[in-house]
């Protein structure tokens, strides 16, 4: 596994599942267009008629729409292949786990606690909480958090909550 594979963005579990559903829907939609083109002679009031906007298209429009659906299918497959976790061997998995453990410790130290998150402005610790909150929204924090999330998505691809950094908040 190259260093570039570590830095590539891994889509979250929910996003990958949504893309898979959309892909199946696009494939069904493409099949539906083929059915509509074959059954153009069905009467308007017939319950068998597929109710959609596609019914108003002529043959030329249907083929253009089919082409667009095929482009959408290709785009969705490309996104899935580029942003899905890759298979890791033991050595790469251990290296990624070590990096993730370092990032996890750094995030915990620099993340505002639940208690500090609910302080009122009159509380004596409020100014310290504000400065820590500013640290939590820095570019460095965001980069480390994104690296941690990608590592967790890579190590636990089927766990939808694996990349949730709120679990790290004290």
C-alpha positions in Angstrom: 0.0 0.0 0.0 1.5 3.3 -1.0 1.5 6.6 1.0 -1.0 7.9 -1.5 -3.5 5.2 -0.5 -3.3 6.4 3.1 -4.2 9.9 2.1 -7.1 9.2 -0.3 -10.5 10.1 1.0 -12.7 7.2 2.0 -16.4 7.8 1.8 -18.4 7.1 5.0 -20.4 3.9 5.4 -23.7 5.7 4.9 -22.5 7.5 1.8 -21.2 4.3 0.2 -24.6 2.5 0.9 -26.5 5.5 -0.5 -24.4 5.4 -3.7 -25.0 1.7 -4.0 -28.8 2.2 -3.7 -28.6 5.0 -6.3 -26.7 2.8 -8.6 -29.3 0.0 -8.3 -32.0 2.7 -8.9 -30.3 3.9 -12.0 -29.9 0.4 -13.3 -33.7 -0.2 -12.7 -34.5 3.1 -14.3 -32.5 2.1 -17.4 -34.4 -1.1 -17.5 -37.7 0.8 -17.1 -36.8 3.0 -20.1 -36.3 -0.1 -22.2 -39.7 -1.4 -21.1 -41.4 1.9 -21.9 -39.8 2.0 -25.3 -41.2 -1.6 -25.9 -44.7 -0.8 -24.7 -45.4 2.6 -26.2 -48.7 1.5 -27.5 -50.4 1.0 -24.1 -53.4 3.3 -23.5 -53.0 6.4 -21.4 -55.5 5.4 -18.6 -54.2 1.8 -18.4 -53.0 0.7 -14.9 -50.1 -1.2 -16.6 -48.7 2.1 -18.0 -45.5 3.1 -16.1 -46.3 6.5 -14.5 -43.4 8.8 -15.0 -42.2 11.8 -17.0 -40.5 9.4 -19.3 -43.8 8.4 -20.9 -44.0 11.7 -22.8 -40.6 11.3 -24.5 -40.3 10.1 -28.1 -37.7 7.4 -29.2 -35.0 10.0 -29.8 -35.4 11.4 -26.3 -35.4 8.0 -24.6 -32.1 7.1 -26.2 -30.6 10.4 -25.1 -31.9 9.8 -21.6 -30.5 6.3 -21.6 -27.2 7.7 -22.5 -27.4 10.1 -19.6 -28.3 7.2 -17.3 -25.3 5.2 -18.5 -23.1 8.2 -17.8 -24.5 8.5 -14.3 -24.0 4.8 -13.7 -20.3 5.0 -14.8 -19.8 8.1 -12.6 -21.3 6.4 -9.6 -19.2 3.2 -10.1 -16.0 5.3 -10.5 -16.8 7.2 -7.2 -17.5 3.9 -5.4 -14.2 2.4 -6.6 -12.1 5.5 -5.8 -13.6 6.1 -2.3 -14.1 2.6 -1.0 -11.7 1.0 1.4 -8.9 -1.1 -0.1 -7.8 -4.5 1.2 -5.0 -4.2 3.7 -2.4 -6.8 4.5 -1.3 -7.2 8.2 1.7 -4.9 8.0 -0.3 -2.0 6.5 -3.1 -2.6 9.0 -0.7 -2.4 11.9 1.0 0.8 10.5 -2.4 2.4 10.0 -3.5 1.4 13.5 -0.3 3.0 15.0 -0.9 6.2 13.1 -4.5 6.2 14.1 -3.6 5.7 17.8 -1.3 8.8 17.7 -4.0 10.8 16.0 -6.6 9.6 18.5 -4.5 10.8 21.5 -3.8 14.2 19.8 -7.5 14.7 19.1 -8.5 13.8 22.7 -6.0 16.3 24.1 -7.1 19.1 21.8 -10.9 18.5 21.8 -13.1 20.5 24.1 -14.8 18.4 26.8 -18.5 17.9 27.2 -18.5 19.9 30.4 -16.7 22.8 28.9 -19.0 22.7 25.9 -22.0 23.8 28.1 -20.3 26.5 30.2 -22.0 29.9 30.4 -20.0 33.1 29.8 -20.1 33.9 33.5 -18.3 30.7 34.5 -14.6 31.2 35.5 -13.4 28.5 33.1 -15.2 30.0 30.1 -12.3 31.8 28.5 -10.1 28.7 28.7 -12.9 26.7 27.1 -13.2 29.3 24.3 -9.4 29.1 23.5 -9.6 25.3 23.4 -12.7 25.5 21.2 -10.7 27.8 18.8 -8.0 25.1 18.7 -10.6 22.5 17.9 -11.7 24.4 14.8 -8.1 25.0 13.5 -6.9 23.7 10.2 -4.4 21.3 11.9 -7.2 19.8 14.0 -9.4 19.3 10.9 -6.5 17.7 9.0 -5.7 15.3 11.9 -9.4 14.5 12.4 -9.9 13.8 8.7 -6.8 11.5 8.7 -8.2 9.7 11.8 -11.7 9.3 10.2 -10.2 7.9 7.0 -8.0 5.5 9.0 -11.1 4.3 10.9 -13.1 3.9 7.7 -10.3 1.9 6.3 -9.9 -0.4 9.3 -13.6 -0.7 10.1 -15.4 -0.3 6.7 -18.7 -1.9 7.8 -19.1 0.1 11.1 -21.2 3.3 10.4 -20.0 4.9 13.7 -16.3 4.0 13.4 -15.3 7.5 12.2 -17.4 9.4 14.7 -14.9 11.6 16.6 -17.6 12.6 19.1 -16.9 9.3 20.8 -13.5 10.6 21.7 -14.9 13.7 23.6 -14.3 13.5 27.3 
